[in-house]
Structure formats: C-alpha cells, structure tokens
C-alpha cells in the first residue's frame, strides 16, 4: 500500500521543464523532481562541455539566503571548514556534519559581505534530495532570532553554463565584466536587464558559471543560450562529467555514515584554524589514529564497467564496494570510485571488481581521473 501511495505522488518540475519538453528531452525522476536525463545523447552532451559549452537546468537544487550580524560565526559551528577566511565575493565548498562527523550534505556557501547596518549576507546551495533535511538541520542549529533564513528553492531558476567557451558566451548577456571573477568567486549583476546572482562554480570539472535568476529571466536565458549554440545537457552527462573530475555524488559517494576524512575531503577540514564545531572530536580522533577505509579512484584494466554497488575484492575476499562508475567518454576506459580498507588505498594497488558473478581487474589511481586545462584553479 505504501508503494502504491508513493507512486501517485507526482515529481516536481522546474520552470524550464516545458523548454526541455520542446527539445524532446528524455526525463527521469531524481530527488523528487522530473528532470531531463539527456537531450541529444549523453556522449555528445559530455563532449560539448569538455570542448565548447553546455548548460544544465539545476533549478531543482536547494537555494537558501541567510542574513544576520553573526551569520559566519554561527555557520562555523556546523561545518569543518574555516568560513571566517572568506572575503566578500568568495565561496567555500564544504559539508554539513552530524555529531559523528557523518556528512549530512555537501554544500557551497557564498559569502556576500556586510550590509550598511553590519549584517552579514550569504547564499547556500544544497542538494535537491536533501533540501528539506538541510533546512530542518539549519533551522535547528541557527539562532533564527538573529539570522533571517529564506528558502528560495521554489522561487528561483538555477542554470549551470559549463565548458571552455562558457564564460565568453555568457558574457554577451551580462553587463558586468566576468573576467576578474576567480574560481569560487561570485557577484550580483544585471543579466538580460534584470538582477542575477552569478557564481564561477560548477560540477563538471570545467570552467563556467552557475546563474540564479527569477523564472521568467531563466526561461529567456535558456532560450538565448540555445540561440548562441550552447548545448542543453541532462543528468546523464552531468554524472559522467562529475565522475571524470572525481566529484562526489551525495547519497552514493558520501552520506550520513561517511566522514570527510574517509571520503578524501580532508582539505575541507581546518582543525588548526577554527574552534569547536559539530563532529570535531570524531575528526580529531580520525586525524590522530587514521581512518579504517578510504574512497579511492579505480581504473578498470578492461572495458568492463564497475557500477554502483558492485563488490571490490582483494585475494578473493570482499573488501569494499563501488560507489560510482562509468565508461569515461573523455578517457575511453572505465573509471570508478570505491571505498576500500586504508591499507589497500595506495596508488597502484591491484584490486578486483565482481561484475555479474565474474571478477575483473582494476588498479587504484590518483584522482581526479581528468583535469581540465581551461578550468580556473
């Protein structure tokens, strides 16, 4: 009965859904949303982003604005990264942690500086499937008497324009000069005559911007970008692109039961430069005593694809599990992410993956699998 009830609940649709329909996109359910999985084909969309410019409707992602006198100091308690280092116009990719240092979600905090009255402003972008969970956690752990929290998730369109030609193409529609904006920089500017929030961030391993605007401007932006030759892309290419760049997918590569140190996100943990935060004691113990498992990159030695959930073996014994895997369109061979015991996580380690009852060889390699020459660092 529960399954029947669930199936009758329609997936949400973004304001750009009709435009994707017109382009005859194929759709899939993702995080409670009906999203385009591909337009012209995953490989062609993937190559468009790597070689020219592609765009993604990511309006399903959670979008919060926060404002208050002690905003940064309050957020400091919820993440392992030192947000006090941020200058206005800078951002930090980080993670919300639970008391066991498990990852509630991976997020980006964009610091917008102070108002004339001394209140700090910022934007938080979170994953679609965890938007409600994140909102609840934030409201439980922030002083809402001090912090004005607004959920703009249903009110704004978010479009990612990615690829070597993305910035130049987008520039023709924006009044402000985008050239000085560094990676993880952001600004509020006029786009198509209306206010827009633009951030030099993305989930593809390429240079580009993510643009947040009102729905009617988002529709115009999408239509203008199509006319300028930008390839519409779906979740299929988004997944192959992010996996080549070894970017974690929440719910597969990281979750409430994985810590940032296990997930290879130690660069987000700033134990030396900040004070207390939720989960700190667990991370201190792991830093001192080491972790029992690590997320590694695997390169398969044949054409067999190691997919999510496939067992990892060493000396015939199951030692771990694949979290993400695909045939890399750019590299031409299968790559994967997997958790394995720390002693088997060294570069060059030979491992086997069980695929449909048979084992196939793989080797631990350095991440990311692909690094763009055009991406800003």
ABEGO torsion letter per residue (X at the ends): XAAAAAAABBBBBBAAAAAAAAAGBBBBBBGGBBBBABBAEAAAAAAAAAABBBBBBAAABBBBBBBEAAAAAAAAAABABBAAABBBGBBBBBBBBBAAGBBABBBBBBBAEBBAAGBBBBBBBBBAAAAAAAAAAAAAABBAAABBBBBAAAABBBBBBBEAAAAAAAAAABABBAAABBBGBBBBBBBGGBBBBBBBBEAAGBBEBBBBBBAAAAAAAAAAAAAAGBBBBBAAAAAAAAAAAGBBBBGAABBAABBAAAAGAAAABBAAABBBBBGAAAAAAAAAAEBABBBBBBBBABABBBBBGBBBBBGGBBABBBABBBBBAAAGBBBBBBBBBAAAABBGBBBBBBBGGBBBBBBBBBOBABBBAABBX
